[in-house]
Amino acid sequence: MTDETAAPGGLTFWSFVDHAVRRAQQELPAVDAEAMRLVLTLHRATSMIVYDLESTVHRPSGWTWPGFRVLFVVWLAGPMDAKSAAALTGMSRAAVSALVNTLQKDGLVTRQRADHDRRAVQISLTDTGRAAITRGFAAHNTREGAWAAALSAEERAALVALLGKLMAGDAAAAAKRRV
């Protein structure tokens, strides 16, 4: 994913951010270069981490990154309907439903009609699913630790705080747009 093989123009995974910011400023002089650099860098860092986790932990465990996210929220938050799983994973209900089909075929989750609403379906882990997610999360967390090791404890805390601030700012902006 971060292959340093140069693309046309000598661009690499790392040099593309600088190139993209320069070119965007040439095309649109009013572009907010700092915001662009922030989002491109954040996206690239996130993509690298997700790719690593999916290729070293989740695919070998037999599921995808989105599949892991569904198993993870059901494991830690308990049985829930697809709407709640979608909200907690940041996915659409349709995506969660499709994933649950696969996870159910694999024997990792079950679906039952919810007691509170007969139209809703409740997703629960099977014993096999619970064993798989606990094993899978142990490996996942080991990789998380490897990524986090590049930062000191203070840097980690600062980054988490800054990302929280970034997300809260977007939530506030979204709320203003809805008004």
Residue pairs with C-beta under 8 A, 6 or more apart in sequence:
1 13
1 47
1 48
1 51
1 52
2 13
2 14
2 48
3 13
4 12
4 13
4 14
5 12
6 12
7 16
9 19
11 19
13 44
17 37
17 40
17 41
17 44
20 36
20 40
21 31
21 33
21 36
21 37
21 40
24 31
24 33
24 36
25 31
25 33
49 147
50 65
52 143
52 147
53 65
53 68
53 140
53 143
53 144
54 64
54 65
54 68
56 139
56 143
57 68
57 136
57 139
57 140
57 143
58 64
58 65
58 67
58 68
58 136
58 140
61 68
61 132
61 135
61 136
61 139
62 106
62 132
63 71
63 102
63 103
63 106
63 108
63 136
64 99
66 89
66 91
66 95
66 99
67 99
67 102
67 103
68 133
68 136
68 140
69 89
69 90
69 91
70 85
70 89
70 91
70 96
70 99
70 100
70 103
70 109
70 123
71 103
71 108
71 109
71 125
71 129
71 132
71 133
71 136
72 133
72 137
73 80
73 85
73 88
73 89
74 80
74 85
74 109
74 123
74 124
74 125
74 129
75 125
75 129
75 130
75 133
75 134
75 137
77 84
77 88
79 122
79 123
79 124
79 125
80 88
80 122
80 123
81 114
81 117
81 120
81 121
81 122
81 123
82 93
82 96
82 97
82 100
82 120
82 121
82 123
83 93
83 120
85 91
85 96
85 100
85 123
86 92
86 93
86 95
86 96
89 96
91 99
100 109
100 111
100 123
103 109
103 129
104 110
104 111
107 126
107 128
107 129
108 125
108 126
108 128
108 129
108 132
108 133
109 123
109 124
109 125
109 126
109 129
110 123
110 124
110 125
110 126
111 121
111 122
111 123
111 124
112 121
112 122
112 124
113 120
113 121
113 122
114 120
114 121
114 122
115 122
125 133
148 156
151 159
